Amino acid sequence: MNIELSPKILDVVEVPNRFLGFETPGVALGTVVEVFGEPRKELLVEVSDENGVPQDLVTLPISEAKKVCSSPEPVMEVSSDEGANNEFQRGWLLLQNGLLAEAKTHFELAFKHDPRLAGTLMNSANEPAKRGMYDAAIFIYQLVLELQPENHLTRRNLAATHISRGIQYAERGALDKAVEDFGYSLSLEPSGEIAQKAQHNLVAAYTQLGTRLAEINRHQESVANLFIAFQIGPSDITRRNLAIALVSLQASRGEGSRQNLSIAGFRNPIQMGLTLSECRSAFGATLANLGDMEGARHALIEALRIDEENELARTNLATLDTTKESAGPSWMNFGISLIQPQHADAQQYQ
C-alpha cells in the first residue's frame, strides 16, 4: 500500500494569510480536518488564533500547507489479534489521507475481531476535543458511531463536542449554526448533565436570536424564537421574555391607544408575569426604536408613575432625554434577559 500524501488529517499546518483574506504577509496555524479532491490535492483546515482557539475553516491546496506537527498516533489497546491490529493501522493511514470509505472497511474488520479497538479510535479524538479542535473530533466520533451505533461513550463525547462547538459558534455570532449543533446534540439522546446542557444552550441560542431580531424591529420573528425558547425550557425567565416580546409586537403594530395604555391592553403579558409598569416600559422602548419619541416618552413616564422603582424605564427615559435633539437612540433595552451558555467540561471526555 503506497500512501504518502502529506499533510494528513489531524496534522497541524501553516496557512498563508492570503487564504484567510488578509493582504499582509504571514501565516496562521490550523488543524487538517479533511483531505479531498481527485487526486488528493486540497485540505480543509480549522484555523486557530495565537492562543490555539479555533477561528475559521479554510480550504487550500496541499502544496500551500506547510506541516508543523504530525498527528499523534493512537495509543493502541493491547490486542492478541495481530490481524485486527494490522487492519486498524491500515484504516488509520487511509483515514489520515481522507480516504474515508476505504478506512471504514478496515476499521470495521478490526472492530469485528477486537471491539476494544473502537475505543482506541475514539480516544484519538478526545485530545482534539479537549483542545477545541471540534471539527476534527466530531469527524472521528461520527466514524466510530457509524461502525458501533451502541457505543454509548462515543455518543456521549460526540454530543458534548457539538455543545462545545455550538457555544463557539454563538460567541462568533453564528447563532443559526449554534442552534444546529445544540439540536443535534439533543438528537443523540445523551443523558444527565450533557442533555441538560444541550437543552439549556438551545434555549440560550433561541433567546439571543429573539433579542437580536427585536433590536432590528423584526418583532414577529422575535416572538417566534422566544416562543421556541419557552417551549424547550419553560421557566420564569423564558416566560417573561416571551411576554416582553409580545408587548413589543403590540407596539410595533400600533395596537391600542398610545395615550391610554391600560391594564386591559396588556392582559396577556400581565398574565404571563409582567407588571403594568414593565409592560409600559417595554412598549415605550419599542416605540423609541421605531422613531416615535413622543409616544415613547409618554409610555416611559407612565411606567415610572406606576412604579418609581422601575430602573429600566428610568434608564430608557434618561437615554431618550439625552438624545432628544437627534433622530433618537439606535436601540433601547426592552428588558429581555439573556441566558448564559453552559460550557461542556473538557474533563468529560473519557
N, C-alpha and C positions, 0 to 999 in steps of 0.2 A: 504494500500500500504506500503510494508516493504522494503524501500531502504535506507540503512545506510552506503553505501560504502564511505570511506574517504581515501585520499583526493578526491576532486571533481574538475570539470572544473573551472578555474579561481582562484583556491586556490594557495597560494604561499607555496612552499615546499623546503626543503633542499635536494640537490642532492649530494651524496658522490662522491668525486673526482675520484674514480676508474671508474665510469661510464662516465667520461669525458676524460679518457685516461691518467690521472695523477697518478703517483706512490706515491706521497706524500699524507699524510692523510689530511683530511679537507672536507669541503662541499662548494657548491655554491648554490645560491638561483635561483629559477625558478618558472615559472607560468604554471600550468597544462592547456594544450590546447586540450587534448583528453584523454579519458579513453576507453580502448578497451580490447579485449580478452573475452573468454567464459570459466568460469565466468570472470567478470571484474577483471583482475589481473595486467594489465600493464598501465603505464601512458606515454604520450608524453608530455615532459616538455620543455618549452622555457627558457633556462638558461641565466641569466643576470650576468654582471660583478659587481664589487663593487659599481659602480655608477648607477646601475639599468638599464644599456644599454644591451638589448638582444644580445647574442653572438652565441648561437647554440641551436639546438634541440637534445634532447636525450631521449631514451626510457629506462625505468627502472620499476622493479616490484613495485606494490603499497606498499608492505611490506618494501621496502627500502627507501621510501619517507616519511620524517617527515614533517607534516604540520606546517607551521609557522604562516600563516594568512589565515582565511577563505575568500572565495569570497564574495564580497559585495552583499547584497540583492538588487534587482532592486527596485527603487522608483516607486511605483505603481501609475498610473493615478487614479484619483477618478472615480470609476465606480459604477453606481447604479445596475449593474447586478452582483449579488453575484456569480451566476453560472460561468460567464466569469472570474471573479477573481479566483475562485477555479480551473478552467481549466488552467489558466495561471500559478498558483502556482504548479500544478502537472507537467505542461510542464517544468517549470524551474528546478524542482528537478530531473526529468528524464534527462534533458539536462546536468546538472552538472555531472551526472554519466555516460555520454557518450551514453545514450540510445536515439539516435537522432531520429530514426523512430517513436518511441513512443512519444517523446517530440513534434514532429511536429504535430502529430494528435491532441494533447491537445491545442497547440498554435493555430492551425487552427480553432478549435472550439471557443477559446477565442476571436480571432480576428473577427470571424464571428458575434459574439454577441456584441463586442465592439472593433471596429477597432483602437481606440486610444491605446489599449494595445500593438499594434505593435511598437508604439513609446517608450513604456516602455522597451520592449526587445531591441530595437535599442540603447536606451540610456545606457543600461548596457554594451555596447561595446565601448561607447565613451571614458570613463575613461581609459580603457586598451590601446586604440589607442593613447591617449594623452601621456601615459607613455611609449610608444614604444613597447607595447606588441601586435605586429601586427598580429601574427597568431591567437591569441585568439579573437581579434576584428574582423578579417576577417571571422572567423568561425561563429560568431553571425550575422554579417551583411548579410552574404550569406544566412543564415537561414531565416532572415526576408524577404529578397528579393525573395526567393523561394515562400514564402507564400503571399507576396504582391509585385508582379513584377512592379507595377506602383508607388511604394513608392520612389519618386524622391530624398528625403533627404537621405534615406538609400543608394541609388545608388551612390549619391554624396560622402557620407562618405566612402563607400567601395572603390570607385575609388581613393580617397585621401589616404586611408590606403595602397593600392597597390603601390602608388607612394612612400610613406614613406618607405615601406619595400624594394622596389626596390633600393632606394638610399642606404639603409643599406647593401643590397647585393653587390652593386657596390663598396662601401667602403671596403668591405672584399675581393674584387677581384672576386666575383662570378657574372661576367657580363652576363652570359647566363641566370641566374635566374633574374637578374635585367631587362633584355630585356623582359622576360616573364611578369614580374609584370607591367612594363610601358605599354606594349602592351595590357595586359588585362584591365588596367585602361582605355585606349582609347576605347576598345571594349564595355565598359559600356556606351559609348556616353555621357560623362559628358559635361557640358557647361562651358563657361567662363574661369576663372583662372585655374580650375582643368584640363580642356582639354589642355590648353596651357602648363601647367607644365608637363603633361604626355608626350606630344609631344616633348617638349624641352629635357626632361630627356631621352627619347628614342633616340633622336639624339646624346646626350652626350654619352650614353652607346655604340652605334654603332661606334662613333668616337674613344672611348677608345679601343674598340675591334680592330678596324683597326690599331691603333697605336701600340698596343701590337703585332699584327701579323707582322707588318713591322719591329719591333725590333728583331724578330726572323727570319727575311728574308723569311716570307711567304707572298710575295708581291701580288700574285694573289688574295689571300683571303683578304688581307688588302684592295685592291681596291674594292672588292665586298662589304665589310662592310661600307667603306666610301661612296660608291655609294648609298647604302641604306640610310645612314645619309643624304646625299644630297637630295634624293628623298623625304624623310619625311619632312625635313626642309631646303629648298633651301635658301642659304644665301651666302654672300661673303666668310664667313669662311668655310662653308662646301664645296663650290666650289673650293676654294684654296686647302683645304686638299685633295680633290679628285685629283686635278691636280698634287700635290706633290707625291701622291701615284702612279700616272701614270708614273711620271719620275722615281721613284724608281723601278717600274716594268720593265721599259725600261732598266735601268742599270743592273738589275738582270738577264735579258735575254741576255745581251751582245749586245743589238741592237745599231746600229750606231757606228761610229768611236769614240773611247775613246780619240783620239788625236785631233779630229775636231768636237767639239760639237757645231754645227751651229744652227742658228735660225730655219732652216727648220726641223732639227731633233726634235725640241721641239714645233712644230707648235700647236698641240692641247693644251698642258698645258699653252702656252702663250696666246692662245685664251681664255682660262679659267681664265686668270688674273695674271699669274706669269710673272715676268720679266726673261730675259735670264740669268741674274746673279743668280736669285733664282733657276732656273732650273739646272744650273751647280752646284750650292751648294748642292741641294738635290741629284743630280747624284753622286757627289763626296762623300757625306756622305754614300750613299748606297754602293758604291764601297769599301769604308773603312770597312764597316761592313761585306762585303763579302771577305775581305782579300786582295783586290787589292790596296795596298798602293800607288804604283806609279801612277796608274790611278786616284786614289782619290786626290792625291796631285796636279796633273795636272788640274783636274776639279775645285778644290777649288781655285787655283791660278788664273785660268781664270775667275772665278766668281768675285774675288776681282779686277782683272784688269778691268772688265766691270763696276763694282760698288764698289768703295773702302769703301762705307758706309754699305756694307753688313756685319753686325756684326756676323751673324750666320756663314757665310763662314769663317770669321776671327777666330772665336772661334774654329770651327772644324779644321781649319788648325793648330792652336796652339796646339790643342789636339793631332793631328797627329804628330807634331814635337816632343812633349814630350814623345811619345810612339814609336818613330821610331826604337828603339833598341829592342822592344818587338814584340810580334805577332800582335800588333795593338790594338786599343781600342775595348772594348767589345761592345760598342754601341755609335753611333754618332747621333746627333739631325738632323732629316730631315727637320724640320720646320713645322710639323703638329701641329695645335693649338687644344689643348683640350678644351672642353666645360664644364663649371662648372655646376653641378646639381642644381636644384631649389627645395628646401625643401617645403614640404607641411606644412602649418601653423597649429599648434595644435589648434588654436582658431577656425578653420573652422568647427570642429565637433559640431553639434548642436543637 
